[in-house]
Amino acid sequence: MLPVLRKTLKIVGYPAATLVGAVALYYGVAQVLSRIPVAAEPTTEAATVPFFIYSNGVHTDLVMPVKSSFIDWSQQLPYANTQAHDSTYEYVGVGWGDKGFYLDTPTWAQLKPSTAVRAGFWLSSTLMHATFYRASDLTSGPRCVPLHLTPAQYRRLIAYVEESFQRDAAGGFNWLPSHSYADHDAFYEANSRYSILNTCNTWTNRGLKECGQKASLWTPFDKGILYQYGR
């Protein structure tokens, strides 16, 4: 009986140890690379466009004015696509992520193993999440970083965000009806695939690099981004 037990423990134990080791390695690499800063680009242009990084503890959003001289986001992200239909919100936050994570995992406590496996290994599609905010929602705190962009930086950010949305036959953003967290947000189909190397926060981090802001060398977690801003 004892040899059988030893054999069983070997069969079960080696894969388990390998999995634990892989998770530990991933987390360790993430901790190291997320602490390596990518500096903000030098510029002589005035930074006049208000901009925020906002985290809900899992996902990060890039938050921009709904309307500016550069773009009116409400044309592609209509207030009417939210439950509230409230056009008095002044800011819109945009994030990219795995469809299962977004729809089924608003907090880490609700994460299912099946969702994690599909998301981690390129097995599911992605969404854009658009959330409308009031200025009072974006007061500085541990999960919100207020910044300003130059016009040139904001144009680059606009292009980056727009390229992430999947478009319908008419060229508009492909809205996913009947899905939201609250009355002031909406989901849209997205481009690209999610994986353990390309997460929602990796997308935000790339967006920060694209618009010349401080960022991590690489990070899969929101904490890596917030770390660069002393949060």
RARAHU-V284722 format. One line per field, one symbol per residue. ss: DSSP state (@ for helix, = for strand, . for the rest). phi: phi as a letter, one per 40 degrees, with the letter a starting at -180 (. if undefined). psi: psi as a letter, one per 40 degrees, with the letter a starting at -180 (. if undefined). A space follows every 10 residues. Layout:
ss: ???
phi: ???
psi: ???
This chain:
ss: .@@@@@@@@@ @@@@@@@@@@ @@@@@@@@@@ @@@@@.==.. ......==== =====....= =====.=... .=@@@...@@ @......... ========@@ @@@@...@@@ ..@@@@@@@@ =....===== ===.@@@@.. =..======= @@@@@@@@@@ @@@@=.=... ..=.==.... ....====== ....=..=.@ @@@@@@@@@@ ....==.... .@@@@@@... .
phi: .ccccccccc cccccccccc cccccdcccc cccccccbcc ccabcccbcc abbbbchbcb bcbbccbacc abcccbbcdc cbccfccccc bbbbbbaccc cccbbcbccc cbdccccccc bgbbcbbbbb bcbcdccbcc acbbbcbbbc dccccccdcc ccccccbccc gccccbcgba cacbaabbcb cgbcaccbbd cccccccccc bgbdacdaac bcccccdcbg c
psi: dddddddddd dddddddddd dddddddddd dddeehihii iiieihhehi iihhieecii ihhihdhied igdeddgide eiddfheehe ihhhiiihdd dddegdidde hidddddddd ffeiiiihhh hiiiddefih adehhhiiii dddddddddd ddedhhiade eihgigifhi daefiiiiii iiiiieegid dddddddddd efiiiidhhe iddddddeef .
